[in-house]
Amino acid sequence: MKSLYAQLMVAATLLLGSSAAFAQLGNGGAAYADKDGGGNVAGPLLNKFVAGSQSVLAGEAGMLGALGLKADADKASAQLKALEQEVTRGVLEAMIKGQADSNAALVQKLGAAVTLDADAKMQFGSGVTELARGMTQYAGLTQDAATVKKTMRGGASGTSPALYAAKALSSSLDELKRTLKMALDVAKANNIALGPEAAEAAAL
């Protein structure tokens, strides 16, 4: 169990470290923003949204694994891996759907009595902290998302991954807030220590 989560964390770290590279990928990042009139905002927004999503997916995979939901954890891991390729609108659509499915599985499981062993507690706590980190990254994009939605309208902009990310941001964050609240209750009930990111995200 710990081995799977350790692999996920390594993958997430490598992806986060290379997030600037998304600006150079095809229609993703800054090159796409210049093409579709998003100015200097759309590219960085997409890069940061992807980085936040990597943290969210890694966190969800860790939490699902700790709760014994291996199949759902594997799906979240697959979505995380998918972000290694060019980030098109299609990739984001699949990722958002996968994120919603993971949230649904977590909410259902967290709504019941949850008892975790020592290893699962460690994995769950790390997952919650990583999820919270991604939520905080999402929250920091609110202003830029509003700018992108205002400046990128019509024509080719309709297929822009940056515009899709801007539109999906608010609903994704709202879903995650509910999941985080339930996860924090489980962490408290099981005496699981969490990183400061959890408290920061809970205050969003």
Phi and psi restraints in degrees (value plus and minus 20) as a CYANA .aco file:
   2 LYS   PHI     -85.8   -45.8
   2 LYS   PSI     -53.0   -13.0
   3 SER   PHI     -83.7   -43.7
   3 SER   PSI     -62.4   -22.4
   4 LEU   PHI     -82.6   -42.6
   4 LEU   PSI     -64.7   -24.7
   5 TYR   PHI     -87.5   -47.5
   5 TYR   PSI     -57.7   -17.7
   6 ALA   PHI     -80.7   -40.7
   6 ALA   PSI     -59.9   -19.9
   7 GLN   PHI     -84.3   -44.3
   7 GLN   PSI     -59.7   -19.7
   8 LEU   PHI     -84.2   -44.2
   8 LEU   PSI     -61.3   -21.3
   9 MET   PHI     -85.5   -45.5
   9 MET   PSI     -59.5   -19.5
  10 VAL   PHI     -83.3   -43.3
  10 VAL   PSI     -63.5   -23.5
  11 ALA   PHI     -82.8   -42.8
  11 ALA   PSI     -63.3   -23.3
  12 ALA   PHI     -83.9   -43.9
  12 ALA   PSI     -61.3   -21.3
  13 THR   PHI     -82.2   -42.2
  13 THR   PSI     -63.6   -23.6
  14 LEU   PHI     -83.7   -43.7
  14 LEU   PSI     -60.7   -20.7
  15 LEU   PHI     -87.6   -47.6
  15 LEU   PSI     -62.9   -22.9
  16 LEU   PHI     -83.1   -43.1
  16 LEU   PSI     -57.1   -17.1
  17 GLY   PHI     -87.2   -47.2
  17 GLY   PSI     -43.4    -3.4
  18 SER   PHI    -127.0   -87.0
  18 SER   PSI      -2.6    37.4
  19 SER   PHI     -80.9   -40.9
  19 SER   PSI     -49.6    -9.6
  20 ALA   PHI     -82.8   -42.8
  20 ALA   PSI     -44.0    -4.0
  21 ALA   PHI     -87.0   -47.0
  21 ALA   PSI     -42.6    -2.6
  22 PHE   PHI     -82.3   -42.3
  22 PHE   PSI     -44.3    -4.3
  23 ALA   PHI     -84.7   -44.7
  23 ALA   PSI     -37.8     2.2
  24 GLN   PHI    -123.5   -83.5
  24 GLN   PSI     -17.9    22.1
  25 LEU   PHI    -110.7   -70.7
  25 LEU   PSI      89.6   129.6
  26 GLY   PHI      23.4    63.4
  26 GLY   PSI    -141.8  -101.8
  27 ASN   PHI    -106.9   -66.9
  27 ASN   PSI     -13.7    26.3
  28 GLY   PHI    -108.1   -68.1
  28 GLY   PSI     147.7   187.7
  29 GLY   PHI      43.1    83.1
  29 GLY   PSI    -174.0  -134.0
  30 ALA   PHI     -82.5   -42.5
  30 ALA   PSI     -55.9   -15.9
  31 ALA   PHI     -80.4   -40.4
  31 ALA   PSI     -58.3   -18.3
  32 TYR   PHI     -90.3   -50.3
  32 TYR   PSI     -59.7   -19.7
  33 ALA   PHI     -80.0   -40.0
  33 ALA   PSI     -65.5   -25.5
  34 ASP   PHI     -81.6   -41.6
  34 ASP   PSI     -58.7   -18.7
  35 LYS   PHI     -85.7   -45.7
  35 LYS   PSI     -59.2   -19.2
  36 ASP   PHI    -123.4   -83.4
  36 ASP   PSI      -9.0    31.0
  37 GLY   PHI      63.9   103.9
  37 GLY   PSI      -2.9    37.1
  38 GLY   PHI    -105.1   -65.1
  38 GLY   PSI     -14.2    25.8
  39 GLY   PHI      42.1    82.1
  39 GLY   PSI    -159.9  -119.9
  40 ASN   PHI    -117.6   -77.6
  40 ASN   PSI      -7.0    33.0
  41 VAL   PHI    -121.0   -81.0
  41 VAL   PSI     -61.9   -21.9
  42 ALA   PHI     -81.0   -41.0
  42 ALA   PSI     -65.3   -25.3
  43 GLY   PHI     -80.8   -40.8
  43 GLY   PSI     -74.2   -34.2
  44 PRO   PHI     -80.3   -40.3
  44 PRO   PSI     -56.2   -16.2
  45 LEU   PHI     -79.4   -39.4
  45 LEU   PSI     -67.6   -27.6
  46 LEU   PHI     -82.3   -42.3
  46 LEU   PSI     -64.6   -24.6
  47 ASN   PHI     -79.1   -39.1
  47 ASN   PSI     -65.4   -25.4
  48 LYS   PHI     -91.4   -51.4
  48 LYS   PSI     -53.3   -13.3
  49 PHE   PHI     -85.6   -45.6
  49 PHE   PSI     -61.9   -21.9
  50 VAL   PHI     -83.3   -43.3
  50 VAL   PSI     -64.0   -24.0
  51 ALA   PHI     -81.0   -41.0
  51 ALA   PSI     -63.8   -23.8
  52 GLY   PHI     -83.5   -43.5
  52 GLY   PSI     -59.6   -19.6
  53 SER   PHI     -85.7   -45.7
  53 SER   PSI     -55.1   -15.1
  54 GLN   PHI     -82.0   -42.0
  54 GLN   PSI     -62.8   -22.8
  55 SER   PHI     -85.6   -45.6
  55 SER   PSI     -63.4   -23.4
  56 VAL   PHI     -80.8   -40.8
  56 VAL   PSI     -68.2   -28.2
  57 LEU   PHI     -85.5   -45.5
  57 LEU   PSI     -61.3   -21.3
  58 ALA   PHI     -82.7   -42.7
  58 ALA   PSI     -61.5   -21.5
  59 GLY   PHI     -84.6   -44.6
  59 GLY   PSI     -65.0   -25.0
  60 GLU   PHI     -83.3   -43.3
  60 GLU   PSI     -62.4   -22.4
  61 ALA   PHI     -81.0   -41.0
  61 ALA   PSI     -62.6   -22.6
  62 GLY   PHI     -84.6   -44.6
  62 GLY   PSI     -64.0   -24.0
  63 MET   PHI     -85.3   -45.3
  63 MET   PSI     -63.9   -23.9
  64 LEU   PHI     -81.8   -41.8
  64 LEU   PSI     -62.6   -22.6
  65 GLY   PHI     -82.7   -42.7
  65 GLY   PSI     -62.1   -22.1
  66 ALA   PHI     -84.0   -44.0
  66 ALA   PSI     -50.4   -10.4
  67 LEU   PHI    -107.0   -67.0
  67 LEU   PSI     -17.4    22.6
  68 GLY   PHI      64.7   104.7
  68 GLY   PSI      -8.7    31.3
  69 LEU   PHI    -116.2   -76.2
  69 LEU   PSI      50.7    90.7
  70 LYS   PHI     -81.8   -41.8
  70 LYS   PSI     -63.8   -23.8
  71 ALA   PHI     -81.5   -41.5
  71 ALA   PSI     -62.4   -22.4
  72 ASP   PHI     -88.8   -48.8
  72 ASP   PSI     -56.9   -16.9
  73 ALA   PHI     -83.1   -43.1
  73 ALA   PSI     -60.3   -20.3
  74 ASP   PHI     -84.4   -44.4
  74 ASP   PSI     -57.6   -17.6
  75 LYS   PHI     -85.1   -45.1
  75 LYS   PSI     -63.1   -23.1
  76 ALA   PHI     -83.6   -43.6
  76 ALA   PSI     -58.7   -18.7
  77 SER   PHI     -84.0   -44.0
  77 SER   PSI     -57.4   -17.4
  78 ALA   PHI     -85.7   -45.7
  78 ALA   PSI     -59.2   -19.2
  79 GLN   PHI     -85.8   -45.8
  79 GLN   PSI     -57.4   -17.4
  80 LEU   PHI     -82.3   -42.3
  80 LEU   PSI     -63.9   -23.9
  81 LYS   PHI     -85.2   -45.2
  81 LYS   PSI     -54.1   -14.1
  82 ALA   PHI     -82.3   -42.3
  82 ALA   PSI     -44.4    -4.4
  83 LEU   PHI     -96.1   -56.1
  83 LEU   PSI     -20.7    19.3
  84 GLU   PHI     -96.3   -56.3
  84 GLU   PSI     -41.7    -1.7
  85 GLN   PHI    -109.2   -69.2
  85 GLN   PSI    -197.7  -157.7
  86 GLU   PHI     -78.0   -38.0
  86 GLU   PSI     111.1   151.1
  87 VAL   PHI    -109.3   -69.3
  87 VAL   PSI      73.4   113.4
  88 THR   PHI    -115.6   -75.6
  88 THR   PSI     154.7   194.7
  89 ARG   PHI     -80.5   -40.5
  89 ARG   PSI     -59.5   -19.5
  90 GLY   PHI     -81.0   -41.0
  90 GLY   PSI     -61.0   -21.0
  91 VAL   PHI     -82.7   -42.7
  91 VAL   PSI     -63.1   -23.1
  92 LEU   PHI     -86.5   -46.5
  92 LEU   PSI     -59.9   -19.9
  93 GLU   PHI     -80.1   -40.1
  93 GLU   PSI     -64.7   -24.7
  94 ALA   PHI     -85.3   -45.3
  94 ALA   PSI     -58.6   -18.6
  95 MET   PHI     -86.7   -46.7
  95 MET   PSI     -63.4   -23.4
  96 ILE   PHI     -83.5   -43.5
  96 ILE   PSI     -60.6   -20.6
  97 LYS   PHI     -84.1   -44.1
  97 LYS   PSI     -63.5   -23.5
  98 GLY   PHI     -83.0   -43.0
  98 GLY   PSI     -58.3   -18.3
  99 GLN   PHI     -83.9   -43.9
  99 GLN   PSI     -61.1   -21.1
 100 ALA   PHI     -85.2   -45.2
 100 ALA   PSI     -59.8   -19.8
 101 ASP   PHI     -84.3   -44.3
 101 ASP   PSI     -61.0   -21.0
 102 SER   PHI     -84.4   -44.4
 102 SER   PSI     -62.0   -22.0
 103 ASN   PHI     -80.8   -40.8
 103 ASN   PSI     -62.8   -22.8
 104 ALA   PHI     -82.1   -42.1
 104 ALA   PSI     -63.2   -23.2
 105 ALA   PHI     -85.0   -45.0
 105 ALA   PSI     -59.7   -19.7
 106 LEU   PHI     -87.0   -47.0
 106 LEU   PSI     -65.6   -25.6
 107 VAL   PHI     -80.2   -40.2
 107 VAL   PSI     -62.2   -22.2
 108 GLN   PHI     -83.1   -43.1
 108 GLN   PSI     -64.6   -24.6
 109 LYS   PHI     -92.1   -52.1
 109 LYS   PSI     -60.5   -20.5
 110 LEU   PHI     -91.1   -51.1
 110 LEU   PSI     -39.5     0.5
 111 GLY   PHI     -94.9   -54.9
 111 GLY   PSI     -33.5     6.5
 112 ALA   PHI    -120.9   -80.9
 112 ALA   PSI     151.8   191.8
 113 ALA   PHI     -85.2   -45.2
 113 ALA   PSI     109.2   149.2
 114 VAL   PHI    -141.9  -101.9
 114 VAL   PSI     104.0   144.0
 115 THR   PHI    -143.5  -103.5
 115 THR   PSI     108.2   148.2
 116 LEU   PHI    -141.1  -101.1
 116 LEU   PSI     125.8   165.8
 117 ASP   PHI    -102.8   -62.8
 117 ASP   PSI    -199.6  -159.6
 118 ALA   PHI     -80.1   -40.1
 118 ALA   PSI     -65.4   -25.4
 119 ASP   PHI     -84.7   -44.7
 119 ASP   PSI     -62.5   -22.5
 120 ALA   PHI     -86.0   -46.0
 120 ALA   PSI     -55.3   -15.3
 121 LYS   PHI     -81.8   -41.8
 121 LYS   PSI     -64.0   -24.0
 122 MET   PHI     -83.7   -43.7
 122 MET   PSI     -63.8   -23.8
 123 GLN   PHI     -87.3   -47.3
 123 GLN   PSI     -61.3   -21.3
 124 PHE   PHI     -84.3   -44.3
 124 PHE   PSI     -65.1   -25.1
 125 GLY   PHI     -81.4   -41.4
 125 GLY   PSI     -62.1   -22.1
 126 SER   PHI     -85.2   -45.2
 126 SER   PSI     -58.0   -18.0
 127 GLY   PHI     -84.9   -44.9
 127 GLY   PSI     -63.8   -23.8
 128 VAL   PHI     -81.8   -41.8
 128 VAL   PSI     -63.4   -23.4
 129 THR   PHI     -82.9   -42.9
 129 THR   PSI     -61.5   -21.5
 130 GLU   PHI     -88.0   -48.0
 130 GLU   PSI     -60.4   -20.4
 131 LEU   PHI     -79.2   -39.2
 131 LEU   PSI     -65.5   -25.5
 132 ALA   PHI     -82.2   -42.2
 132 ALA   PSI     -58.1   -18.1
 133 ARG   PHI     -81.1   -41.1
 133 ARG   PSI     -63.5   -23.5
 134 GLY   PHI     -85.1   -45.1
 134 GLY   PSI     -59.1   -19.1
 135 MET   PHI     -81.9   -41.9
 135 MET   PSI     -61.6   -21.6
 136 THR   PHI     -84.9   -44.9
 136 THR   PSI     -57.9   -17.9
 137 GLN   PHI     -83.7   -43.7
 137 GLN   PSI     -62.2   -22.2
 138 TYR   PHI     -79.0   -39.0
 138 TYR   PSI     -68.3   -28.3
 139 ALA   PHI     -80.2   -40.2
 139 ALA   PSI     -51.2   -11.2
 140 GLY   PHI     -94.1   -54.1
 140 GLY   PSI     -25.2    14.8
 141 LEU   PHI    -120.1   -80.1
 141 LEU   PSI     -18.8    21.2
 142 THR   PHI     -75.4   -35.4
 142 THR   PSI     -67.4   -27.4
 143 GLN   PHI     -87.2   -47.2
 143 GLN   PSI     -63.6   -23.6
 144 ASP   PHI     -85.4   -45.4
 144 ASP   PSI     -56.0   -16.0
 145 ALA   PHI     -83.0   -43.0
 145 ALA   PSI     -60.2   -20.2
 146 ALA   PHI     -83.7   -43.7
 146 ALA   PSI     -59.7   -19.7
 147 THR   PHI     -84.5   -44.5
 147 THR   PSI     -64.5   -24.5
 148 VAL   PHI     -83.0   -43.0
 148 VAL   PSI     -64.2   -24.2
 149 LYS   PHI     -83.2   -43.2
 149 LYS   PSI     -51.1   -11.1
 150 LYS   PHI     -98.6   -58.6
 150 LYS   PSI     -56.6   -16.6
 151 THR   PHI    -114.1   -74.1
 151 THR   PSI     -41.6    -1.6
 152 MET   PHI    -128.2   -88.2
 152 MET   PSI      71.5   111.5
 153 ARG   PHI    -152.1  -112.1
 153 ARG   PSI     119.0   159.0
 154 GLY   PHI      53.6    93.6
 154 GLY   PSI     149.4   189.4
 155 GLY   PHI      38.2    78.2
 155 GLY   PSI    -162.2  -122.2
 156 ALA   PHI     -86.2   -46.2
 156 ALA   PSI     -40.1    -0.1
 157 SER   PHI     -81.3   -41.3
 157 SER   PSI     -43.7    -3.7
 158 GLY   PHI     -82.5   -42.5
 158 GLY   PSI     -42.7    -2.7
 159 THR   PHI    -122.6   -82.6
 159 THR   PSI     -14.2    25.8
 160 SER   PHI     -87.0   -47.0
 160 SER   PSI     109.8   149.8
 161 PRO   PHI     -84.5   -44.5
 161 PRO   PSI     -52.2   -12.2
 162 ALA   PHI     -85.6   -45.6
 162 ALA   PSI     -61.1   -21.1
 163 LEU   PHI     -86.6   -46.6
 163 LEU   PSI     -60.5   -20.5
 164 TYR   PHI     -81.8   -41.8
 164 TYR   PSI     -63.1   -23.1
 165 ALA   PHI     -81.2   -41.2
 165 ALA   PSI     -62.7   -22.7
 166 ALA   PHI     -81.6   -41.6
 166 ALA   PSI     -60.2   -20.2
 167 LYS   PHI     -93.6   -53.6
 167 LYS   PSI     -51.7   -11.7
 168 ALA   PHI    -102.9   -62.9
 168 ALA   PSI     -36.1     3.9
 169 LEU   PHI     -76.5   -36.5
 169 LEU   PSI     -72.0   -32.0
 170 SER   PHI     -82.8   -42.8
 170 SER   PSI     -67.9   -27.9
 171 SER   PHI     -86.9   -46.9
 171 SER   PSI     -56.6   -16.6
 172 SER   PHI     -82.8   -42.8
 172 SER   PSI     -64.1   -24.1
 173 LEU   PHI     -85.0   -45.0
 173 LEU   PSI     -59.9   -19.9
 174 ASP   PHI     -82.4   -42.4
 174 ASP   PSI     -62.2   -22.2
 175 GLU   PHI     -81.8   -41.8
 175 GLU   PSI     -62.9   -22.9
 176 LEU   PHI     -88.1   -48.1
 176 LEU   PSI     -51.5   -11.5
 177 LYS   PHI     -81.7   -41.7
 177 LYS   PSI     -61.2   -21.2
 178 ARG   PHI     -85.5   -45.5
 178 ARG   PSI     -64.3   -24.3
 179 THR   PHI     -82.6   -42.6
 179 THR   PSI     -63.6   -23.6
 180 LEU   PHI     -82.1   -42.1
 180 LEU   PSI     -63.1   -23.1
 181 LYS   PHI     -78.3   -38.3
 181 LYS   PSI     -65.2   -25.2
 182 MET   PHI     -87.0   -47.0
 182 MET   PSI     -58.2   -18.2
 183 ALA   PHI     -85.1   -45.1
 183 ALA   PSI     -58.2   -18.2
 184 LEU   PHI     -85.4   -45.4
 184 LEU   PSI     -56.9   -16.9
 185 ASP   PHI     -84.0   -44.0
 185 ASP   PSI     -62.4   -22.4
 186 VAL   PHI     -86.2   -46.2
 186 VAL   PSI     -61.4   -21.4
 187 ALA   PHI     -81.2   -41.2
 187 ALA   PSI     -62.2   -22.2
 188 LYS   PHI     -85.3   -45.3
 188 LYS   PSI     -62.9   -22.9
 189 ALA   PHI     -85.2   -45.2
 189 ALA   PSI     -47.6    -7.6
 190 ASN   PHI    -123.8   -83.8
 190 ASN   PSI      -9.6    30.4
 191 ASN   PHI      33.5    73.5
 191 ASN   PSI      28.4    68.4
 192 ILE   PHI    -117.6   -77.6
 192 ILE   PSI     104.6   144.6
 193 ALA   PHI     -94.6   -54.6
 193 ALA   PSI     118.7   158.7
 194 LEU   PHI    -144.5  -104.5
 194 LEU   PSI     135.6   175.6
 195 GLY   PHI     -93.3   -53.3
 195 GLY   PSI     143.8   183.8
 196 PRO   PHI     -80.1   -40.1
 196 PRO   PSI     -40.4    -0.4
 197 GLU   PHI     -80.5   -40.5
 197 GLU   PSI     -51.6   -11.6
 198 ALA   PHI     -84.8   -44.8
 198 ALA   PSI     -65.2   -25.2
 199 ALA   PHI     -86.4   -46.4
 199 ALA   PSI     -58.1   -18.1
 200 GLU   PHI     -83.2   -43.2
 200 GLU   PSI     -64.2   -24.2
 201 ALA   PHI     -89.7   -49.7
 201 ALA   PSI     -54.0   -14.0
 202 ALA   PHI     -85.2   -45.2
 202 ALA   PSI     -43.9    -3.9
 203 ALA   PHI    -106.9   -66.9
 203 ALA   PSI     -20.3    19.7
